[in-house]
Amino acid sequence: MQWSPTHPSTFAACDGDGFLEVWDLNRDTEAPVAHKQTAKRTALNCLSWNADGRRIAVGDSDGFVNMWALDKELAQPRGEDFADFEEMIQTQLTNIKAI
């Protein structure tokens, strides 16, 4: 799992079933905005974003690396994305304190 280097509410995760998931917590906190599986369906075990947040390199258990390109809206935050993410976190923290 790794947070996007450019977008405050976006992170990516990979799993042993060969799936890459991209989450944008400003859009949805319960489901990824992208859920893709590699053609080989090999276990994925590492990932890294490039500096501009437009691509993710994902390594598999056979030693191969796949490159995935993201939509511009996931890579480049809008001005309000930072404030929206902060508000969402504050709301979640308030809900936890209420329990």
FENHULIN-V644146 format. One record per pair of residues at least 12 apart in sequence whose C-alpha atoms are under 6 Angstrom apart, sorted by the first residue. I is the first residue (numbers start at 0). J is the second residue. Records with the same first field share a line. If there is no record, write none. Layout:
I=J, J
//
This chain:
0=12
4=52
5=52
6=76
8=23, 24, 25, 84
9=22, 23
10=22
13=43
14=43
15=42, 43
16=42
17=36, 37, 40, 41, 42, 43
18=35, 36
19=34, 35
20=33, 34
21=33
25=84
42=59, 60
43=58, 59
44=58, 59
45=57, 58
52=74
53=68, 69, 74
54=67, 68, 69
55=67
//
